[in-house]
């Protein structure tokens, strides 16, 4: 009985420590696999609110972007310009 409690508490402790780290690695888009070359960039842009993807939870990275979509990305980036450093401002 005592061993089961210790094992259960250990499992809960490990889960509480590991779950947040695993959750931060999950892509916000269902079609952006972790091993793809642009994964880190897409993650950062999504986290910063620059790209939002589509309503179905996809990014559709192989799709041609429209001018409307580009306008949204530029507008989102410009709303963050006050928080950017000099290097980031030069890129924007």
MOPEZI-V432541 format. One record per helix or strand. SS is the DSSP state (H for helix, E for strand). FROM is the first residue (numbers start at 1). LEN is the number of residues. Records with the same first field share a line. If there is no record, write none. Layout:
SS: FROM-LEN  FROM-LEN
//
This chain:
H: 2-23  39-9  67-13  81-3  86-6
//
